[in-house]
Amino acid sequence: MDIDAALSLATTAASVAAGSAAGAAGQSAWESLLSLVRRVGGRRPDGVPDEDGPAAVDPSDEGQVRVLTGWLGEQARADEEFAALLRGWAERHAPVLRAERSEVHNTVSGTAHVSGPVIQARDIHGGINLG
């Protein structure tokens, strides 16, 4: 995964975390990204901590998220170790972030004639028993 794709997922993580229906996995991805930023980010190439690194970021504040993703991009392009960690974060969390961000629209309308139950769902894991 390239850096731009990882940055896009960082924005998606913020969007998912800011949503009122954010799942635990989406919230976990956001917290994991912020943990990575706190743990590894904000260091200069000489290893000295950079006091201008990002502080706490509100995922519902688009401006703060834009600043964070810009900072992530700068750090990743300047520090290959950080870039590898960011790509690793993105690869681990991409499936859940894409799933939480997806939408499903189910419609029964028009001249449809339904003579039994209708199941509308996004993801089903296991069987369905209408007993």
C-alpha positions, 0 to 999 in steps of 0.5 A: 500500500502506498502512502497516499492510500494510507493517508486516505484511510487515515481520513476515513478512520477520522470520518468513521470515528466521528460518526454517531454509529461508529463501531468499536473496530472503527474507533479502535482504528482511529485510536491506533492511528493516534497511538502511532502518531504519539509513539513514533511521530514527531521525531526529527531525522536526528531522533530528537522529539519534534515539539511541533508534532500533532496534538490530540485531534478531534476526528469530527473537526475536518480542519484538524484531520486535514492538518493531521493527514498533511503532517502524516504525509510529511513525516512519512516522506521524510522518515522511511521507518515511519512510512513503513509503520503508517503503511502497516497501520493502513493494511491492518485496518483497511478491511474494517474501515472500508466495511464501516464506511460502506453503505447498503440500500435495500428497496422493495417498491413499485409493483413488487409482490412480497408473500413472505419475510424480507430480509434487508442487511449489509453483512451476514455472518452465519445462517438466517433462520426464519423459523 
